[in-house]
Amino acid sequence: MVRVVVVGGGLAGCGAALAAKKAGAEVTLLERSDMLAGVAVRTGDTRGNGWFAGQHELNFLGGGELGALMDSIKMYEGVKFPDAQKHAFIFNTGLIEPRLRKTLQDAGIVVHLKSRAVDVVKERGWLRAIKLEDGRLVEGEAFVDCTGTRGGIAFCNKYGKGCVMCLIRCCSFGDRVSMVEKAGGKEWHRIRGDGTPGRISTGLSVYKDTLAPWLKEKLQREGLMWVPVPPELVDLSKLGSMGAGRSREFVENLIIGNIGPVAKIFGFLNVSLVELRRIPGFENVHIEHPGSARTGHVSAIAMAFRDNSLKVDGFENLFCAGDKAGETSVDAAMLTGYLSGHNAARRAARRAPLALPTSLAIGDWIAYSTERYGSGEGQRKASYVMSRGEYWEKMQETGLYTPDVNRIRKRVEDAGLAGVMSSRMV
Ligand SMILES: Cc1cc2nc3c(=O)[nH]c(=O)nc-3n(C[C@H](O)[C@H](O)[C@H](O)COP(=O)(O)OP(=O)(O)OC[C@H]3O[C@@H](n4cnc5c(N)ncnc54)[C@H](O)[C@@H]3O)c2cc1C
């Protein structure tokens, strides 16, 4: 039996572990904190626009577990985001972690929580083992780095406003450690307008009980609301700092969603609590995460250079996924997670990794971002997502976006790849 070791238990790492297991490998998942799901515990929306096609492709490729998990915690369908995302739904973020834990347990994946990887053992281009903080070695034939790109404290001190005690919880579990970096691989950072590396991630959640009763009641009923921001608080210069293709409505309104345990403000960044409380309905609001509305953790640090199979440049048996691969969002983490884990199992069995063809949305999207990041052009931009911005436009032009599930099934079959991710490779 070949062994695959996945480092990082966010959505990407969980997808990688599931795919490697289905391909026949013995899988160990190492997570530095005390729970799975990573930053997905405060996300909330999925499958908007082109992600619909991407997720259906993944399902027909044989990787449907995480998509089914999301369906099982769906709260609101037909929600209207300003960028008019078709198919998007809001899920209960409070349920994602227990469902992930159960899904991985049922699949027979060995999960080690509170197991922070701090180094690698390698021979030339081959990794042999991951070294844990307590000195233990975890050996394998292939490895996946899903450690994300957020924090730790040193980066937040240097490139942010210091530690804001965010949901990454470096104070409790230690900083993120990149396996690619430890192996001597090359990484890249996003660059802000002023040349500073990384971005400030300011996803903001508030306690629902501190909203005005009329607002809370409407939010519970409708799931997503647009609350107009008073004109004196509208600052359109924030648009440039937001994710790919965000429209001005995200600045002119508070787009607030009920994501289960708390309410989340989508896309709005850098307001103080004093300003927030000037918005009708928010007069007594309390912020849950990160405790202050004015700043957040540093993100988009330490992305790996990788090819279209998600193999890290310069290494034979090291793969990456999710934020680490430069692909940000819950859907991106799931799609790349599965591909990386599947390919790690192939590599462990000395088989060639699979790069999905550009006749598939997932293959075309990964190839597009590989090319953009590699040329340096994409490194200055927001990440390429299927839900908005330039890649979503490309999907519509090329027909890779379609709401017709049968067409999606057919293109996977035509590529000869139906069910490939549920077939044993080992
Ligand atoms: C506040 C917030 C809100 C967001 N909202 C949305 C949204 O609504 N919709 C959407 O599509 N996207 C959203 N995103 C983006 C999306 O959540 C992420 O792109 C995605 O979840 C990243 O998944 P990941 O697995 O790649 O990384 P992470 O979730 O960052 O997971 C990385 C994991 O690796 C672990 N780790 C790190 N170093 C080590 C180590 N050395 N050893 C062991 N483990 C380690 C970490 O503890 C963590 O669990 C949001 C992000 C944030 C921060």
The ligand as a MOL file (V3000), in Angstrom:
LIG
                    3D

  0  0  0     0  0            999 V3000
M  V30 BEGIN CTAB
M  V30 COUNTS 53 58 0 0 0
M  V30 BEGIN ATOM
M  V30 1 C -12.9890 35.2230 6.7820 0
M  V30 2 C -13.0440 34.5620 5.4320 0
M  V30 3 C -14.2420 34.4930 4.7520 0
M  V30 4 C -14.3050 33.8590 3.5050 0
M  V30 5 N -15.5120 33.7630 2.8610 0
M  V30 6 C -15.6230 33.0630 1.7250 0
M  V30 7 C -16.9000 32.8250 1.1240 0
M  V30 8 O -17.9310 33.2380 1.6520 0
M  V30 9 N -16.9430 32.0990 -0.0350 0
M  V30 10 C -15.8390 31.5940 -0.5880 0
M  V30 11 O -15.9460 30.9320 -1.6390 0
M  V30 12 N -14.6070 31.7780 -0.0550 0
M  V30 13 C -14.4730 32.4850 1.0960 0
M  V30 14 N -13.2530 32.6720 1.6850 0
M  V30 15 C -12.0750 32.0340 1.0610 0
M  V30 16 C -12.0540 30.5290 1.3610 0
M  V30 17 O -12.5220 30.3020 2.6610 0
M  V30 18 C -10.6420 29.9640 1.2490 0
M  V30 19 O -10.1090 30.2920 -0.0270 0
M  V30 20 C -10.5950 28.4330 1.3870 0
M  V30 21 O -11.4200 27.9770 2.4400 0
M  V30 22 C -9.1410 28.0230 1.6050 0
M  V30 23 O -9.0410 26.6640 1.9180 0
M  V30 24 P -7.6100 25.9870 2.0990 0
M  V30 25 O -7.8760 24.6110 2.5570 0
M  V30 26 O -6.7950 26.1890 0.8740 0
M  V30 27 O -6.8580 26.8300 3.2200 0
M  V30 28 P -7.1690 27.0620 4.8380 0
M  V30 29 O -8.6350 27.0200 5.0250 0
M  V30 30 O -6.3890 28.2460 5.1560 0
M  V30 31 O -6.5590 25.7640 5.4690 0
M  V30 32 C -5.2020 25.5920 5.7200 0
M  V30 33 C -5.0670 24.6410 6.8880 0
M  V30 34 O -3.6920 24.2840 7.0380 0
M  V30 35 C -3.3890 24.2440 8.4130 0
M  V30 36 N -1.9430 24.3840 8.5340 0
M  V30 37 C -1.1740 25.4460 8.1930 0
M  V30 38 N 0.1250 25.1860 8.4310 0
M  V30 39 C 0.1740 23.9200 8.9040 0
M  V30 40 C 1.2390 23.0720 9.3250 0
M  V30 41 N 2.5030 23.4880 9.2700 0
M  V30 42 N 0.9570 21.8240 9.7920 0
M  V30 43 C -0.3330 21.3900 9.8310 0
M  V30 44 N -1.3930 22.1550 9.4460 0
M  V30 45 C -1.1410 23.3930 8.9860 0
M  V30 46 C -4.2110 25.3780 8.9990 0
M  V30 47 O -4.3920 25.2270 10.4000 0
M  V30 48 C -5.5010 25.2610 8.2120 0
M  V30 49 O -6.4490 24.4140 8.8310 0
M  V30 50 C -13.1360 33.3080 2.9230 0
M  V30 51 C -11.9260 33.3860 3.6220 0
M  V30 52 C -11.8680 34.0100 4.8560 0
M  V30 53 C -10.5670 34.0820 5.6040 0
M  V30 END ATOM
M  V30 BEGIN BOND
M  V30 1 1 1 2
M  V30 2 1 2 3
M  V30 3 2 2 52
M  V30 4 2 3 4
M  V30 5 1 4 5
M  V30 6 1 4 50
M  V30 7 2 5 6
M  V30 8 1 6 7
M  V30 9 1 6 13
M  V30 10 2 7 8
M  V30 11 1 7 9
M  V30 12 1 9 10
M  V30 13 2 10 11
M  V30 14 1 10 12
M  V30 15 2 12 13
M  V30 16 1 13 14
M  V30 17 1 14 15
M  V30 18 1 14 50
M  V30 19 1 15 16
M  V30 20 1 16 17
M  V30 21 1 16 18
M  V30 22 1 18 19
M  V30 23 1 18 20
M  V30 24 1 20 21
M  V30 25 1 20 22
M  V30 26 1 22 23
M  V30 27 1 23 24
M  V30 28 2 24 25
M  V30 29 1 24 26
M  V30 30 1 24 27
M  V30 31 1 27 28
M  V30 32 2 28 29
M  V30 33 1 28 30
M  V30 34 1 28 31
M  V30 35 1 31 32
M  V30 36 1 32 33
M  V30 37 1 33 34
M  V30 38 1 33 48
M  V30 39 1 34 35
M  V30 40 1 35 36
M  V30 41 1 35 46
M  V30 42 1 36 37
M  V30 43 1 36 45
M  V30 44 2 37 38
M  V30 45 1 38 39
M  V30 46 1 39 40
M  V30 47 2 39 45
M  V30 48 1 40 41
M  V30 49 2 40 42
M  V30 50 1 42 43
M  V30 51 2 43 44
M  V30 52 1 44 45
M  V30 53 1 46 47
M  V30 54 1 46 48
M  V30 55 1 48 49
M  V30 56 2 50 51
M  V30 57 1 51 52
M  V30 58 1 52 53
M  V30 END BOND
M  V30 END CTAB
M  END
